[in-house]
């Protein structure tokens, strides 16, 4: 099982749509999905869209960077 298929499977189990110990037929179906198909299904599930995380920080004042220590 590819990582994307595993994420899809885990999400479906978490949502209660699949049992945690699936049948052989369910596993064959999961393994027959291509990564693009699994990704499409994963994106269609509610609450699974990726979130954008922004880095904290930004530009400093150049005068603060080059000022000698102890000088205000």
Secondary structure, 3 states (H helix, E strand, C coil): CCHHHHHHHHHHHHHCCCCCCCCHHHHHHHHHCCHHHHHHHHHHCCCCCCCCCCCCCCCCCHHHHHCCCCCC
